[in-house]
Every structure is written in structure tokens, then in C-alpha cells.
Amino acid sequence: MNRKILILIIALFPGCLFAQGFLEGGKVTGNFQLDAQYYNKDSLIGAPDVPEKMLLNGFANILYTQGNFSAGVRYESYQNPMLGFDKRYKGSGFAYRFASYTNDQFEITVGNFYEQFGSGLILRSYEERNLGLDNAFDGIRVRYNPFQGVTVKGLIGEQRYFWEKGPGIVRGADAEFQLNDLIGAMEDSKTRISLGASMVSKYQATEDIIFGYIDTVGYKYVLPENVAAFAGRIGLNRGNFGLNVEYAHKSKDPNADNSFVYRDGQALLLTATYSQKGLGIYLSAKRIDNMAFKSKRTEKGNMLNINYLPALTKQHTYSLAAIYPYATQPNGEMALQGEIVYTIPKGKLLGGKYGTEVKLNFSRANSIDKTNLNDTTGYESSFFKPGDELYFQDINVEIAKKFSKKLKATCTYINLIYNQSVIEGHPNEPDVKANIAIADVTWKFTDKKALRTEIQHLWTKEDDKNWVMGLLEYSIAPAWFFSVSDMYNYGNDVKDKQIHYMNIAAGYSRGTNRIQLSYGKQREGIICVGGVCRQVPASNGFSLSITSSF
Amino acid sequence: MKKIMFTLTILLLSGFVTFTQTPEKKLSKLPSVKVKTLDGKTINTAELSNDGKPFIISFWALWCKPCVKELTAIAEVYEEWQKETGVKIYAVSIDDARSSSRVKPTVDGNNWTYDVLLDANSEFKRAMNVNQIPHMFIVNGKGEIVWQHTSFADGGELEVIEEVRKVLASSKN
């Protein structure tokens, strides 16, 4: 800790010494966000009694840039953390600080930083403040462009763990080659090819973890202190076609996520696209086997992830469609996704005066084939054979149409199967088979005043049964919005649980300032952003959100 | 330790603030971050330009409904805007590995003609101090950020083009 601060001071000091000349032309920018909620106890929906009554999360980033130099800090405050955020965030302080210098070839960063190699299969650090996720590195990173078309990155760091750091040290290197920039003959080629390779190694000192007793003698795991991971990728583009393939391999890494098996991990991600004006086709497939990779071997959940395993499912944002979201199963999964985006041209049948947009999307995730072995390697798995268990399936259609200058509508239909026992970890619950229909209609009264209505319905015989939802939102561009909504679980078998989740909200934006106030009930559920999900408990009360940047 | 960090930061920042006060209001330029184009080229955001004419940078993502709404609304008038003002739009997608490869088929399928950039780990977003999307910037012909706005409501695009016109008018004065 001390040494890092020293480095930072050394890095910043020249700036202070030569402040007059150096700071001329410098610029301070930043942003700020505050979320607060006042909680009422509501035993019917399961909203707990909050002794503090009000909880608040807030942060501010301050960024200083001057030519090739930049430095920044983020101050975070959780007093106390809002429901749904880990209690270990309690407190305030500078959770992030960095200094960075860039020139034509080099970029050197000391302090905290975020990084991603390829699609992140073996390394990605990022933040999702609204989910309370942050696995920033604290260390040193160098990026180097020796010549056009080559980017090399190297880093070393420990990862953020609430207000502390995880016990592991992560070291990584990545190289990317853009062949068209490198090879003269390919310069004007219509085919663009890029190649990339990366390597990550994690060190964590061994520890005593007892897996069983024989005659009162405890037997401990022999734990690898260094775990290595490699990945290679290729990207190919030619005219309307695109293809991306990335393969990753990880050495034996017994950890809490994989129940301490001594088995290599593998991941393969394939994406192909074809698109032209008015038509886009996307197809992707992946296989993940034993790829949980954290800088603390006993950690479970969302913290200290070194890598990122994207879910191959569409992220739904309408409230009833978001009740059953999917998240990648890092221990093993085979998944497929396909999508067609088509615009029926103006004037054609069904195209109307403005054209009609149609999106068709399909995704499915299965277990991988596993034959259990009675030894420390856990199981055997055939690479190309999917397992029998369905984790998730989603077939959805979205049609968006503008009927006139005043009226437009988007209709969505979703059919999904959701394996509760695997995704939520509630064994013996039946799969949820749900149908969801949504109509989203906007009527513009004037150029800047509009009323938007949403009507949603979810049908299922499982879980909480049927739901209906309605929303009215009135907006005056560019500043104001007012909305009232109700989500009603009318199909619930338990009469007391046929609850109305009413909510009213108003917001005002001006420039980069935005303030939103809402009052109502929030159902217990999962919020997902960018494929990562967080469980939020039920709540009832006022909430306030302010954001600004400068 | 935290105290030391705090004092240090305050000192540094107060130093910056005192020394950066200049009589003229100074406008920010674009930070230098690497992003990718839809065909896989890497480009530096500090070099974004529009031949001396103003341009727009709009942060969006496939999963962000108001963002898609905003870009859809502008797509209808984009040709007119370009004819009138010569403005160009860089639509910066912050979709991560989960959905970034769906961006190109969606953009083409929707008939959008924006210059789309991929910021898959939100580095450009962070450097531009964007908290929530949609978040839009107008950059003048000299590469200075002159206007920004967060959120979108139907009709919000009218304010955007109004601002572009103002930028053009002030550059002529």
C-alpha cells in the first residue's frame, strides 16, 4: 500500500513542482452520482425493516488531463449501502486513483485501471456501479504500439475487494496484430484480419483447506499457487461478412466455484455476422467448461473475477421480460444465439409509409456433457456434445412500426424456458415456461410532448404464475418526464401475494444534470446490466437519484 | 493511510483548480482513447473529426431503449441534418462482449448510417465522464466539446439540431 502511494506521489510530483507551467492548459472534469432511498417496512412484499430508514450510495470521479498526462480519483460513499448492495461496501473513501502518461507509442498507468484482453475470456476488469461491481486492478499497466498495427499490453495488479484488495496477484500480457496495417500487400485488401494472443497468470499463496477427515486426521488440498490461462483469437471482416473466434485455456485451478476439482478449463466463443442495408444476421456459439477464474480461490459470487464470460442471450429491459434473466454458468455451458434484424422497406407490403423493423432472436443454453469420475479431476467431458440439461431458452420477436408522425408502436413477444434450480440455485424447482407479450405505444401530441404507454402480460403456470403490467409516461422534451406504473401479480396462488407494485416517478434533466424521484414498491428480483446480475430485495418507499457531469 | 490520500488529493486538486483559472472559459478537447470501428480497425478518439464542421458523439448500447429510440428518431432526419449543417454522428456503443458483435447487424438492419464505434470496456465512456446513457456531446470544428446532454425524450432531437445550428452560427462570427 505504502509503496503504491509513493509511486503515485512520484508520478504526480513533477506536476506539482512545475505546476505553473505544467498546469496551464490542464483541465479538470468529473462526474457525480447519488442514489438514496427511504425505506418503509412492508412484510407483505418482504421488504425488511431498515433501522437507518434511509440508505445512500454516492460517488464522484474527478479527472485531470493536461496534454499527454492524466490523473484521477473516485470518491465513494455508502452510508449505509442501499439494500441489494453488499454490506461490506459500508464506509467512504477514495476507492480509485490513477495517474497515466501517454505518447505516440507508450501508455503507462499506475494505480487503478480497467482492462480487457480480447473478449475478456481470460481477463476483464470493469465497473458496473449500479450493480456494486468493481474488480479494478491496482498496480501498473503498460500499453505499447511499436508500430502501426501492433498493440502490446502488459499489466500486474491486485483486484479491488470492497474496501480492500483480494489476496491474489494477477499478471497478464496481450498482443494484437492488425495484418492489414502490418503487411504492405494487404493494405488495400477488402479482407481485414486481426490476430491476438494473451496470457494471464494468477498467484495466490497456498492455504489450508481441509476437504475431509479420516480418523480425526484432516486432509488438505495441495493447491497450485500459480494458475495460468492462455487465449488466442482471430477476427476477420470482408465486406458484408464478419467472423470472430476466441479460444481460451486455463490450467488446474481448484476453487470454491468448481468445488475444488483438478481440471483444466476451456472456453470457445464463435461469432459470425452478415449484414447489408436493411438486413442483419448474427449467429454465435460458445462452450464454457470450468472457467471460473478469481483472484481468491475461496470466493464465490460476483467479486474478484479476473475474467468475463458473456451470456449469449438477449438482454430484455421491459419489466416483465426481465423477471427471468440468464447469467452464464461458469462451470459448464454450451450456448447458441441467432438474430435477424430486417427492415421492411417503405412502400412495400407491411412496410407502410415509414418502413417496419422486425427483429427475430433465438437463444439457448445447455449443460455440457459430463461423466463423473471418482477422482480429483471431477469429470470427463466430450467437447462437442451438449449435455442433457436445458438451462435457458428464449425465442422472441420484436416489431417496431411508425404509423404516422404522431403514432408509433413496438410489439414484443417472448417465449422462454428458465431453469430455476440451476440459475437461481433452488434445487427441485420446476423449469419456468413463460410467454410474455408487450405493447409499447407512443403518441406525440406536439413536437416535444409525448405520451407513452406500455401494456405487458406474462403467462406461466410455474413460479408466481401470471403477471400484468401497465405504464403511462408523459414527457416534455428535453427536460421532463412523469410516469405511473403498476405491476400486478394477479395469478399468484396465495391471495395475499396478489400484490400491486405501484410506482410513480418524475425526472428532470438539463444538460448533464439529471434528477429523478420515485415512490412505490419494488419487487424482489434480479437487475442485470451488461450480462451480470444482482439480486435486489423487495422495497417500498421513496427513492432519489441525482447524476451530473462537468 | 486514507487520511494521507485524502489530504494529498485535496491538495493536488486545489492546486489544479487555482492554477487552471484563466479569464477565458476553456473548453475540453476529446481525450485520447482507443476504440474500434465495426470492421475491426483501431482508432484514437482524440482524432475524431468532421473536416472542420461540428460533430456529435452519442453513447448508446443495444440494451438501452431510450438510446435506440434516440438514434431511431435521428436516423429519420439524419440526411436532412447533414444536408443543412454537414454534421456527422459518431454513435459509440458501450455494449460489452455479450452484445458488441450484435451491433453491426443491428445497425445495418436498422438502415443506420452513423459512424459506429465500439467501446467494449467503457474506456472512452469513463474518459468522457459519462454516468448514464444516452449521453450526447456536440464537438465544434475546433475539436472542443461545446454541449452535452443526458437522457432522451421524444422530440429531444430537435434541441440537438438547434444546438448544432448555434455552434455553426457562432463559428461564423
Contacts between the chains, C-beta under 8 A, distances in Angstrom:
chain1	res1	chain2	res2	distance
A	1	B	1	6.1
A	2	B	1	7.7
A	5	B	1	7.4
A	5	B	4	7.1
A	5	B	5	6.8
A	5	B	8	7.9
A	9	B	8	7.0
A	12	B	12	6.3
A	15	B	12	7.7
A	16	B	12	6.9
A	16	B	15	6.2
A	19	B	15	5.7
A	19	B	19	5.4
A	20	B	19	6.5
A	23	B	15	7.3
A	23	B	16	6.1
A	23	B	19	4.1
A	23	B	20	5.8
A	24	B	19	7.4
A	24	B	20	7.9
A	25	B	26	7.9
A	26	B	16	6.3
A	26	B	19	7.5
A	26	B	20	5.4
A	27	B	20	7.0
A	27	B	26	6.6
A	27	B	28	5.4
A	28	B	13	7.2
A	28	B	16	5.4
A	28	B	17	6.5
A	28	B	20	6.4
A	29	B	28	6.0
A	29	B	129	5.3
A	30	B	129	6.0
A	31	B	129	4.1
A	31	B	130	7.4
A	31	B	131	5.1
A	32	B	131	7.9
A	33	B	131	5.2
A	61	B	126	7.8
A	61	B	129	6.5
A	62	B	13	6.4
A	63	B	127	7.4
A	63	B	129	6.6
A	64	B	12	7.9
A	64	B	13	7.6
A	64	B	16	5.5
A	65	B	31	6.3
A	68	B	32	8.0
A	70	B	31	7.4
A	71	B	12	7.7
A	73	B	9	5.3
A	93	B	2	5.1
A	93	B	5	7.7
A	93	B	6	7.7
A	94	B	2	7.0
A	94	B	5	5.2
A	94	B	6	6.7
A	94	B	9	6.4
A	97	B	5	7.1
A	97	B	9	7.2
A	102	B	32	6.0
A	114	B	121	6.0
A	114	B	122	7.5
A	114	B	123	6.9
A	114	B	126	7.4
A	115	B	121	7.2
A	116	B	97	7.9
A	116	B	120	6.5
A	116	B	121	4.1
A	119	B	97	3.9
A	119	B	120	7.9
A	120	B	96	7.4
A	120	B	97	5.0
A	120	B	121	7.8
A	124	B	97	7.6
A	124	B	121	6.8
A	126	B	96	7.5
A	126	B	121	5.8
A	126	B	122	6.7
A	127	B	122	7.8
A	129	B	131	7.9
A	151	B	34	7.7
A	151	B	42	7.0
A	178	B	40	7.5
A	178	B	41	7.2
A	178	B	42	6.8
A	192	B	39	5.6
A	192	B	40	5.3
A	192	B	41	7.2
A	194	B	40	5.4
A	235	B	40	5.1
A	237	B	39	4.5
A	237	B	40	5.3
A	242	B	39	7.6
A	242	B	40	7.9
A	242	B	101	7.5
A	242	B	104	6.4
A	244	B	101	6.2
A	269	B	97	7.9
A	271	B	101	4.3
A	273	B	101	6.4
A	273	B	104	5.7
A	273	B	105	5.0
A	274	B	105	7.4
A	275	B	104	5.7
A	275	B	105	4.5
A	275	B	107	7.8
A	275	B	108	3.6
A	275	B	109	6.5
A	276	B	108	6.2
A	277	B	108	6.4
A	277	B	111	5.9
A	278	B	108	7.5
A	278	B	109	6.6
A	278	B	111	5.5
A	279	B	108	7.0
A	279	B	109	5.7
A	280	B	104	7.0
A	280	B	105	2.7
A	280	B	106	5.7
A	280	B	107	7.5
A	280	B	108	4.7
A	280	B	109	3.2
A	280	B	110	7.9
A	281	B	105	5.9
A	282	B	101	6.8
A	282	B	102	5.2
A	282	B	105	4.5
A	284	B	101	6.7
A	308	B	96	7.4
A	308	B	97	6.4
A	310	B	96	6.8
A	310	B	97	4.3
A	310	B	98	3.7
A	310	B	99	7.9
A	311	B	98	5.9
A	312	B	98	7.5
A	314	B	99	8.0
A	315	B	62	7.6
A	315	B	63	4.2
A	315	B	98	7.3
A	315	B	99	6.9
A	317	B	63	6.0
A	317	B	64	7.8
A	317	B	65	5.7
A	339	B	102	6.2
A	339	B	105	6.8
A	339	B	106	8.0
A	340	B	109	7.6
A	341	B	105	5.6
A	341	B	106	5.2
A	341	B	108	7.7
A	341	B	109	2.8
A	341	B	110	6.6
A	342	B	109	6.0
A	343	B	109	6.3
A	343	B	110	6.3
A	343	B	111	5.4
A	354	B	76	7.6
A	355	B	111	7.6
A	357	B	109	7.7
A	357	B	110	6.3
A	359	B	106	7.9
A	359	B	109	7.6
A	400	B	72	7.7
A	442	B	154	6.1
A	444	B	154	5.8
A	444	B	155	6.9
A	446	B	155	7.7
A	447	B	155	5.0
A	447	B	158	6.0
A	448	B	153	7.8
A	448	B	154	7.6
A	448	B	155	3.8
A	448	B	156	7.9
A	448	B	158	6.7
A	449	B	155	7.2
A	450	B	153	7.0
A	450	B	154	3.8
A	450	B	155	6.6
A	452	B	154	7.5
A	475	B	153	3.7
A	475	B	154	6.0
A	475	B	155	8.0
A	476	B	153	7.0
A	477	B	153	4.2
A	477	B	154	6.1
A	477	B	155	3.7
A	477	B	156	4.2
A	477	B	158	7.0
A	477	B	159	6.8
A	478	B	149	6.4
A	478	B	151	7.7
A	478	B	152	7.8
A	478	B	153	6.1
A	478	B	155	7.7
A	478	B	156	4.3
A	478	B	159	4.7
A	479	B	153	7.8
A	480	B	153	7.5
A	481	B	153	5.9
A	507	B	151	7.4
A	509	B	149	7.2
A	509	B	150	6.0
A	509	B	151	4.5
A	511	B	147	7.9
A	511	B	148	6.4
A	511	B	149	6.1
A	511	B	150	7.9
A	512	B	135	7.5
A	512	B	148	5.2
A	512	B	149	6.9
A	512	B	150	5.4
A	513	B	150	8.0
A	514	B	132	7.2
A	514	B	150	5.5
A	514	B	151	5.8
A	529	B	63	7.8
A	530	B	63	7.6
A	530	B	95	7.8
A	530	B	96	4.9
A	530	B	98	6.3
A	531	B	96	6.8
A	531	B	98	4.0
A	531	B	99	7.9
A	547	B	131	4.8
A	547	B	132	5.7
A	547	B	150	7.1
A	549	B	129	4.1
A	549	B	130	6.9
A	549	B	131	6.2
A	549	B	135	8.0
A	549	B	148	7.5
A	549	B	150	7.7
A	550	B	129	7.4
